[in-house]
Amino acid sequence: MSKFWENKLENLPIKHLVEVFDLMPDVLFWIKDLNGRLIYANKVYIERVGLKFPHQIHGKTDKSFFPPPSTTVHD
């Protein structure tokens, strides 16, 4: 886990869950805020959407990566 995410999740109990999902090479894992914006995604998810660095995912929505109609189902 990068220092960027460690600082964000340091005091949250969810940190342990995130660490488990980071160890699973075939699992896409992400966390969104109440507005549907990504605040965390594991390396597998980041690579799947074509990005290279964890900080690039922060604040993005599904519409940033996936075309309609797949994004309209969750609006």
Secondary structure by P-SEA (a helix, b strand, c coil): ccaaaaaacccccaaaaaaaaaacccccccccccccccccccaaaaaaacccccccccccccccccccccccccc
